[in-house]
Amino acid sequence: MSDTRRRVKVYTLNEDRQWDDRGTGHVSSTFVERLKGISLLVRAESDGSLLLESKISPNTAYQKQQDTLIVWSEAENYDLALSFQEKAGCDEIWEKICQVQGKDPALEITQDPIDESEEERFEEMPETSHLVELPPCELARLEEIADLVTSVLSSPIRREKLALALMSEGYMKKLLQLFQVCEDLDNREGLHHLYEIVRGVLFLNKAALFEVMFSDDCIMDVVGCLEYDPALVQPKRHREFLTKTAKFKEVIPITDSELRQKIHQTYRVQYIQDIILPTPSVFEENFLSTLTSFIFFNKVEIVSMLQEDEKFLTEVFAQLTDEATEDSKRRELVNFFKEFCAFSQTLQPQNRDAFFKTLANLGILPALEIVMGMDDLQVRAAATDIFSYLVEFSPSMVREFVMQEPQQTDDDVLLINVVIKQMICDSDPELGGAVQLMGLLRTLIDPENMLTPTNKTEKTEFLSFFYKYCMQVLTAPLLANTVDEKKSKALQEGSTKINPVCPGALRFMRRIIGQKDEYYNRYIIKGNLFEPVINTLLDNGTRYNLLNSAIIELFEFIKVEDVKSLIAHIIDNYYKALESIEYVQTFKGLKGRYEQEKDRQTLRLNRSVRYRRDARTLDEDEEMWFHEDEDDDEGEAVEKSRPEEEFPESYGKYMEAKKVKESDDKENFPTQTPTGSFKFTFSHSAGAANGANGKPAASHAASTAMVGLVDYPDDEDEEEEDEEQSPRKRPRLGS
């Protein structure tokens, strides 16, 4: 259906009494054979799927609210609402509902949701009138009116009849005129009665009454009545706050008077609900559900109207990023956007998607890049909140933006680097901002949410980008502390003091190894990154402390998880230094794992050679034995079918074992320090040690920062080729 009259949004009320968006579609009323009755059908405008199929039950109470809403309950805790784009469409469907139920379409509720006991009670009462008879709207009758309003709250039928009576002949406006009279006369008794009346009318929970009470002409008088709570010695000053303290600031002039009025109304009604009205009792908790709905739909309308006004938003962005904009003005603009994004959470998913795409097209991310780097703490905090909305909505959208940045800006002002620097330099002693930014950064670099079906290469591309342009910024404090410690060590020759930064770096390495990702493992092997870990273990000596336990646990994990590539690397390069550590069996266990794998490879190699040589001479028993043995190792054979790929060094050593001389092995012993412990020296190529430009690097970690850490299947062949060309570095015998 293409006409907009029947275009609706479907809402359901959740357990928190908040409306959840279920989608946009077109509504129709038709006979459904399966349900045996006329039903409301809503089909999604995106794909034609059925969003709603609801039979118009003769006993269901339907309500029409605000001219474009139809609300009803299908079960005790299942409320539904249809929000129409046009009043005409709402009227058509409402007439159909009333026709099926045999009701007058002029009513705004088809019947009362009452229980049997209440129905029986009212059957015993004589029917006096369709409406409740209200006393004349006079000062002398205020107490009588207040008693009447209070008495009907326990009865749905009487609440409905009172609401109809109050809407007739402008009764509510007359009551509010009496408020002005009472206040002029300082008639406290009358003002207390008016408080009870207005509070009771709000609890009638009728949208039609809200439209009158919250209009520009009446809302401040409603607030005034609610100031005179009889329980208070002195009245509150809510009107003074709303008119003087809470000034409405138009960061950019709003030319649409309807939009401005809607913003004013929403703020004031929200204030009434959150500040003025007391917390509802258990018996009153559902009395204000329509008030909640009124605020919700107002917010939806405000966001939609602002989003459609591109001239307004364009001007906001222009001033936000203009260097000439005053700090106070910029603060107001950022706070406006923060509230704007908060309002957007009321939108349904597809509309929220369009909302954030509009902001992205207008330049919200480059604008945030500017304001997040400013000195003003309030501006930075608000900008961070806006950034969190964007990351939560679409991490991929943020990643796409930051990957395009290097083409047009320096590394120092990349958005993610700005985020990292704000996280590192947080001045809050409790690090509240740093924790928030850390969570956002974690979301952006989490591979688990990069598996978008529309972009298969996002993981590879973004992580490669991050390690190339951002990783050095994230690790800068760690590396800076490491450099300072190296300088102090140079002044204290022979000292065995442990680098205080080492435990932080060790936890990082443990987390990487815990991923059990061969690409990370290959990076660790290529950079000989176990050298500083083992040196730290040896420096620590026989001391039993957290550092010792953490390092032992790291190697124990590798042994228990049988990380074959790391086991081979550790034993091939470092076992001579580790074999003397006998207070734990971890390293002997690693050696055992290594030997077992080596034996399995030897056996497989012998079988392969024998099979090729004597393929035709294998007798039946040998062939059966061969296949049975292969079945025993089937899991490993499938996983590691080519030993030369997973263990290039150990496999090569096996093939050339007879050619290696004993004298060659002696050169691979670690250096023995004056204290009797072993010490490894960092042995890297000149390029790795000195950096690409030949200057000394700040640390080993810094020198390898540009190595391609993130290699996924599309880079695998290239990485393996590099690994074969780069000879493995071994610790050398010191003088």
N, C-alpha and C positions, 0 to 999 in steps of 0.2 A: 504494500500500500504506500503510495507516494505522497498523499496529502498529509499536511502537518497537523490537522485537527485531531487525528487519532494517535499522534506521536506521544509516547509516555515513557516515563522512567518507572521501574518497578523497585519498591523498597520493602525490606522486611525489618522488623524490630528485633534487635538481638537481646541477649540476657542482661546487658548493661543499660537497656532502655535507650539505645542509640539506633538510628536508622542506618542499615547497610544497603548500599546500592547493588542491585542485581542485574542491571543492564537497561539499555534503551531499545524500544521496539514500537510496534503499532498494535493497538488493541482493537478487538472486534468482539461482538456478542453473537453467539451462534449455538444451535442445538448440537450437543455432543451425545452420540448414541451410547457410548460407554458409560457416561455419567447420568444418562437418562434425564437430561434437562438443559435449559439455556445456560451457557457458561461464558465466562470472560476468558478470552485467549489473547496472549501477548506473544508475538513472534519477533525475535531479535532483528534489528535492521541490518546487522552486519552479515549474518549468515542464514537467517530465516529459522533458526532453532527456536524451540518453544520455551519461552521464559516463564510463562504462567498459564496454568489451566485450572480455573476455579469455577465450580458450579455456583450459580446464584441461588443460594438456599433460602427458602421462605422464612426461616427463623434467624437468619444472620442480620445483625444490626450494621448497616452501612451508614457512614457519615460523609457528608460533603463539606470540605473545609477550604477557605480562602479562594473559592471559585474554581480552583484548578486541582484540587486534591480529593480523592475518594479513599477512605480508610475503613478497614474492617478487620475482624478477628475470625480466623478459621479454626482455631483451637485455643485452649486456655492460655498458652504462652506463644502463640504464633499470630502476630499482627502483620497485615499487609497494607500497602499504600500504592496507589497509582497517581503519579504527578504528571498532569497533562501540559503539553506545550501551549495549548490554546483553551480558553474558557468554553468555546463552542463544542469542542470534542468532549470535555468533561460533562457538559450539560446533556449531550446525546447519550452517553453511557449511563449517566445518573437516571435519565428518564427510562432507559431500558430496565435498569435494576428496579425502579419503582413500579414499572409496569408488571414485571414478573411477580413482585411481592404485593401488588395491589395497593400501593401507597401513593400519596399525593407528592408529586415531584417538587412542590413548593417547600416541603419540609427539608431540613438539612440532616435529619437522621431518620432512617426508615422505621426503627423500633428500638425498644429499650433492652439492653442486655441484663436481664434480671433473673434471679434464681426462683425456684418453685415456691419456696416459703414466702418470698416477697410478693410473688404473683397472687398467691392465695390470700395474703393479707389485704391486698388492694381489691380483690374481688369482693371481699366483705364490706368494703367502704363504698358508700354511694358516690357515683360519679357526679361531681358538682359542676366541673367546667373543664374544657380542654386546656385552659391555661390556669396557672396559679393566679389568684386575685391579689394584686399588690396594693398596699396602702397608698394613699396619695403621697406624692414626693414632697413632704413638708418637714420642717425642722422638728416639729413636735412628734412626728411619727418615725424618727430615725431609729429609736430603740426597737419599735415594732418590726421595722424592716430588717434590722440586724438579727433579731430573733428568728425571723422567717428564713433568712439566708442560711443561718447556722443550722437550722432544723432539717433542711432538705438534703444536706451533704451525705447523709447515710443512705439515701434512696435514689437509685438511678432514674426512676420514673419522675420523681418530684424534681430532681436536678434538671432534667430535660424540660419539664414544664416551666420551671422558674426561668431558665435561660430564654425560652421563647417569650415569656412575659417581659423580661428585662430588655429584650431587643425591640419590643413594640413601642411605638410612640416616643422614641428617643429617651427612654427612662434613665439609662446610664448617664447620658449627658446632663440630665436634670439633677441627678444625684451629685455629680461632680461640681455643678454650679453651687449646690448647697455647701460643699466643702469650702469654697471661697468665702461664703457668707459666715460660716462657723469660724474660720480663721480670722476674718476681719473683726468678729465679735469676741475672739478668744474664748469661744465656747468649747472648753475641753471635753465636756461630756459628749457633745455632739461629734467632736473630732474622734473620740474613742469609738463611738458607734460606727462612724464612717470607716475607720480602720477595719473593724470586724466585717463590715459589708463588702468592702473592696477585696479583702483577703478571701472571703467566702466566694465571691464572684469569680476570682481567679481559679479557685479550686473546682468550680463548675466545669472547667476544662473544655471550654467551647471556643473554637476558632473564630466564629462569627462575633462573639463578644470581644475577643482579643483585637480584632480588626478595629473595633470602635475605641476600646480603651487605650490602644497603643498608637492611635493616630496622633498627628502633630498637635491637634487641638486639645487632646485629653491626657496624654501620657504624663506630663509633669504634674497634673492634678492627681493622677493615680499614685505617682511617687509621693506626693505631698500627703495623701491620706495614709499611706503606709509608714509615714514618719511618726504617727501618733499611736504607737503601740501602748495600750493601757498598762502593760507591765513595766514601762519605763518611767522614771521620774521626770526626765527631760526628753523631749522629742529629738530624734536624729535629724541630721542636716543633709539629707541625701540630695535635695534639689540644689543646695549650694555647691555641693561637690560636682554635680553633673553640669552645672551652668558656669561655674567659675574655675574650679580646680581642673576638671577634666576638659580642657579646651580641645576642640576638634581642629587638627592641623591638616590642611590640604597641602601636602608636599608639592603637588602640582595641581593647579586649579581644576576642579571637577565641574565641567560645564553641564553635565547631565543632572538636572534637578531631581529626577526620580532616583538616580543612583545615590546622590547625596542624602536624600531623605531616608533611603533604605539603610544606609550605613549608620546614620544617627539612630534610627529606630532599633536596629539590631544591637547596637552598643547599650542602649538604655534598657531594652528588654533583658539582655544578658545580665546587666547590673541588678535588675529587679530579681531575677532568678537566683543569682549567685550571692548577692550581698544583702538584699532587703528581706526577702522571704525567709522565715525560719526553716530549719531542716525539717522536712515532712516526717510525721510519725509513721509507724508501721501501717496504720490504717489510711494514711494520706499519700503513700509513696507513688501511687499511680494517678493521683489527681492532677499532676502537672505534666503528664506525658504529651499533651497537645501543645503546651508551652515550649517544651523541648523541641518538638517537631517544627513549631513556628520559627524558632531561632535557626534550626538546621536548614530549612528551606530558604530562609532569608540569606544565609551565608552562601548557599549554592547559587542563588540569583546574583549576589554581589560579585562573586568570582567570575561568573559567566559574563556579566556586563563589563567588568574591567578587562577581561581577556579579549573581548571583541573590540575594545577601544585601543587599537594599536598606536594611534597618535599619542594617547596619554602615556602608554608604557614606553614608547620610544623616547619621549621627553624625559621620563624618569631615568632611563639608562644613560641618556646623554648627560644629565646633571650629575648622576652618580659617579661617572668616570672623568668628569671635567676637573682638571687640576685647580681651576679658579673657584670651584664650589667651596663655600665656607664649611668648616668642620661641623658646626651645629646643623647646617642644612643636610650635609651628607649623613649625619647620624640619624636624622629624621627619615631620610630616604631609605636607608638600610633597615631601619625598624619597620617602615611601611612594608618593605618586601618580605621581611620576616613574618609579619602578620598575614600578609597576602598568601604566602606559602602555607601557613597554618590553616587558613580558611580553605585552601585547595584540598585538604584532606577530606572534606565533605563531598568532593566530587566522586562520581563513579569512575571505575578504572579507565574506561576509554576516554572520558572527558579529562581525567587527570593526566592521561598520556598526552592529549592535545595541549593541555595547559603547560606542561613542562617543555614540550617541543616548541611552543610559542616563545617561552622564556629563553630557550636555547638559541632559537633563531634570532632573537633580539640581542643576544650577547651576554647572557647572565654569567657564564663561566669566565670570560675575560674580565668582566666587571668585578667578580669576586676575587680574581687574581690580584687586582689592584687594591681593593679595600681590605683584604685579609692581611696585606703587608703593611697596613698603616699603623701608626703609633697609638691611635685612640683605642683604648681597651673595649669600650662599649661597641664601637664599630666592628672591631675584630670578633667580638663575641656573637653579635647578631649575624655577621657574615658567615661565621662557622655554623650557626644554626641553619642558615639558608643552604649552605653546602651540604649539611647532613641530610636535608630533605632531598636534594638532588641525588646524592649517593644512594640513599635508601630507595629512591624511586628507580634509578637506572644506573648502576655502576658502569655498564657498557657505554652509555652516553658520555660519562665523564672520561673514561679511558680513551674513547675515540677523539675527544677534544685534546687531551694532553699529548697524544701521540702525533698530532698535527703541529704542535707548538714548536718543536726544534727548527722547523723550516723558517720560522719568523721571529724567534726570540732567543735570548741567551739562556744557558742552563740555569743561571742564578734565579731567574724570575719565572721558571716553569711552575705551573700551579701546584703540582705535587711537591716540588721542592719548597715552595712557600709554606705548604701544610707541614712538611717535615720540620722546617726551621721554627715555625710557631710551636710545634710540639716540643722541640728540644729546648726552646727559650721561654717556656711558660713561667711567668713570674709568680703564679699562684702557689703558695706553700703547699697546698693540698693537691696541686697538679690537676685540678678539675678539667681545665681546657685541654691539657696534654692527653688525659685519658680519653676524652671525647674524640680528639683528632687521631689518636692511636687506633681507636675502633674503626674510624672511617678509612684510615690507611690500610688496616687489615682487610676490610671489605674489598677495597680496590685491588689488592694484590693476592687475594684468595683465589687459587686456581679453580676451586669448586664452583664458583659462580661465573666462570668464564666459558662454560660449555654451552654457549648459545647456539641454537641450530642454524641461525642465519649467518653466523660468523665462525667458521670452523677453525680459523687460524688466530683467533683473538688471544688465546693463551700464549702461543709462541711469540706473537708480535708484541704484546704488551709487556710480558715479563722480560723479553730481550730489551725493550725500550727502558724498562725500569732499571735493570742492572747496568745499562749503558749510561743513563743520564741522571739517575737518582740514588743509586745504591751508595755512591761515595759520600753523598750528603747525609744519608742516614747513619753511616758508620763513622763519620768524621769525628764525633766526640770520643769514640772508642779508640780510633787510631791516634788522635791527639794525645790522649792519656798514655798510650803505649810508647809514643815517641819520647814524652817526658820521662817515663820510667827508664828508657834505654839510656838517656843522658845521665840520669842519676847513677845507673849501673856503671857507666864508663868512669865515673868519679870514684866508685867504690870497687876497685878491681878485686876480684876474688870473692865478692859477696855472693851469697846464695839466696838473697831476698827474692821472694816470689812477687811477680808483677801483680799488683792489686786488681788490674783489669781482667786478668786471666779467667777468673770464675765466670764473668759475664760472657766472654768470648767462648768459653767451654760449653756453657749452656746453649749458646747459639749453634755450635757445631753438633752438639748432641741432638738438638731438634732437627737439624738437617739430615743427620744419619738416620734418625727415627723415621724419616719419610720413606726410607728403603727404595729410593729412586736411583736407578743406575746412572742417570745423567749427573746427579749430584755427586755420586761416588766417583765417577770418572774425573770430575773437576777436582775433587779432593786428592785423587791419586796423581793427576797431572801436576798439581801445585805442591806436592809433598807436604800437605797440610797437617800430617800427623807429627812432623818433626817438632814443632813448638809444643805440642801436647806431651810428647814423650820427654822432651827436654825439661818441661815443667814437672813431670812425674819424677824424673831423676833428681832435679834440683830440690824437690820436696824431701828427698831422702826417705828415711824410715818413719817420718812423722805421720801419725795416724790422725788425719783431720778431714774436714769436708772436701777440700781440694783433692786429697788422695782418693777418697771414696767416690767422688764424682768421676775422676779419670778411670778408676777401676771399673765403675759401672758402665762407662762408655764402651770399654773393650769387652766387658761381659755381655752387653747387648749384642755386639757384633758376633760374638761366639754363639750365643743362644739362638739368635736369628739366622745364623749361618750365612752371613753376607759374604759370599765367596770371593768377590773381587777385592774387597777390603782385607779379608783374611790373607789372601795371597800377597797383597801389597805389604801388609804389616810384617809378615814372616820373612818375606824376601829381603826387606830393607832394614828391619829393626830388631829382629829376634836376638841377635848377639847381645844387644844391650838389655833385653827384657828377660832372657832366660835365667838370670840370677835372682829374679824376684820370685821367691817361693812361698811368701806368707799368704798368697792366694794362688789358686790353681788356674786362674784365668788365662795366663799366657801359655802355660803348658797345654791347656785345653785348645787354645787357638792353633798351637803347633799340631795337636792331634787332628783337628779338623782339616788342617792344611795337608797333612800326610794322607789322610783318608781320601781326600779329593784327588790328590796326586796319584794314589794307587788306582783309583777308579779310572782316571784318565789313561794311565798306563795300560790297564786291562783293556779298555775300549780300543786303544790304539793297536795293541797286539791282536785283538780280535779282527780289527779292520784289515791289518796287514795280512794276517793268516787267511782271512776270508777271500781276499783278492788273490792270494797265491794258490790256495788249495780249494777253490770254490767247488771244483768238480769232484774232489776226492773225499769230501766230508761224508762219513757214513751216517746212517739214519740216527743212531744214538747221539752222535756228536751234534747233529743238527737240532735234535730235540733239546739237548742240554743248552745249546746256544740260545734257542728261542725262549726257553724257560728262564734263563738268566737275564735275558733282555727284558722279560716281563717284570722281573723283580726290580729292575732299575728304570722301568718305563717312565715314571714321573720325572726322574732326573734327566733321562735321555731326551724327553720331549722338551724340557725346559732349557737344558744346556747341551744342545746337540753338537756344538763345535767348540772344543776346548780352546782352540787357538784364538777364538773370539773373546771368550770370557777371561782367559788366563794367558794373555800373549807372552808375558815374561816367563812364567813358570813352564809353559809349554815349550817355549824356545829353549829354556835351560835344560829341559829333559832331553830334547832332540840333540843338544850339543854337549851333553854331560861328559862324554868321553873326551871331548876336546878341551875342557876347562882344566887349567892347572891349579894346584894348591896355592901357588904364590899369588894368583889373581885374587883369591878369596881374602888373603890377608889384608889387601888394600881396602877392603870394605868394612874393617872393624871401626867402631865408633871411637872417638877421642876419650881418653880417660882423664878426668880432671884431677887436680891436686888433692881433692877430698876423697878420691877413690871411686867416685861415681862416673858413669859414662855421660858424655855430652855430644850432641849432634851439632854440626855447623850447617847453616843454610847454604846449600850449594845450588845455585841457579845460573842460568845463562846470563851473559852481560846485559842483554836487553831486559830480562826480568828483574835483575838486581838494580839497574840504573834507570829503568824507565825508558820509554820510547825515545826521549830526547837526550839520553845519556846522562841526565842528572840523577843524583842519588834519590831513591824513592823513600817516602816517609816510613814505610814498613813493608814487610813481605805481603801482607794482605792488600795494601794499596797497589803494590806492583802487579798483582794478579787481578785487580778489579775489572780490567777490561777484557779478561778472558770470557768467552761465551759460556756463562754459567747455565743458561736455560737452553737446552737443546732438546727438541722434540723430534718425533719421527722424520719430519721433513729435513732435519739437519744432521741426521745420524751418520750418514755416509761420510760427510765432510769432517765431522768430529773424529770419527775413527781413523780417517786418513791422517789428520793432524796428530793424533795420539801415537800413531806408528812412527811418524817422522821425528817426534820429540823424544830423545833418549831419556830413560828414567834416571832421575838424579839419586845418587847414593851418598850416605855420609862417608866422609873420607877420614883416614887416619891422621890425627893431628901430630905436630912435631913435639 
